[in-house]
């Protein structure tokens, strides 16, 4: 598989589960708060396992799984990046 550019993922807001699991994209550079991950190949149970593996991996990187839905020919996971609390302001 070829690396997927952060710009491409940012434009389409969708990435495949295989790409995430193979670490072929840099989601640290992803500029949006929400992301869709699609698993297209294999049996339904394999797709779900793949999406849950992605959710586990991305949970360690600040993402929360919102829902999983079957759309078209694929199973999709929708994730949201957790907000980072702003640093406390220091009085001047």
N, C-alpha and C positions, 0 to 999 in steps of 0.2 A: 504494500500500500504506500502511496505517496503522502507526504506531509500535506496537511490542509492549512492554508494561511489564515492567520487571525482575522485578516480583512474579509476573507470569504465567509467565515463563520459569522462575523459581525453583520455582514450584509444580509445573509439568508436566515440568521438566527436559529439554524438547525445544524446539528452535527450527528453523524452516525455513532452508534454505541461502539462499533468496532474501532473507529478512529479514536475515541476517547480512551478505550481500554488499551489500545496500542500506543497511547501517548503520542499521537501523530498530529496534535494541535495544541496550541498554547492558550488555554482558557484564562490564564492570568492576565492576558492582554485583551480579553473580551470586554467591550465597553458597556454592555447592557446588563440589566439586573435579571432578566428572564431568558431562559434558554430551552429549546426543545431538543431532545435526543431521540433518534429513531433507530429501531432495530428492524431490519427488513428481511433478512434471510433466516431460514430454519423454521422449526416448528414453533407454535405459539408458546409452549413452555420454555423453550430455549431463548426466545425473544425476551420473555419476562425475566428470566434469570440474568440475561445480559444487561437489561435495563437496571435491574436491582444492583448488579455489580457496579455499574456506572454510578448509581446513586450513592452507594457506599464509598466509592473512591472520591467522588466530588464532595461528599459530606465532610471529609477531612480537609477539604480546600475551601470551605465556607459556603457550600450550596445546600439547599433543602429541597427534597422531592415534594412537589405539590400534588401531582396526580399522574396516573398512567391511563392512556386511552388508546383504543384501536381506531385508527383513521386510515381510510384507503387500504392499501396493502400492507401497512406496517403498524407496529405497536410503538406508541410515542410516550416518552416521559417528559414531563414539564417540571423544570427546576427554577428556583429563585435563589439568587446570591444573597446571603445574609448581609445586612447593613453593618458597616463597621461604625462603632460609636465614635463620634468626633472626640478629638483630644481635648481635655479641659483647657480652658483659656487661662493664661497667666496674666494677672493684672500688670499693667505697665506703670 
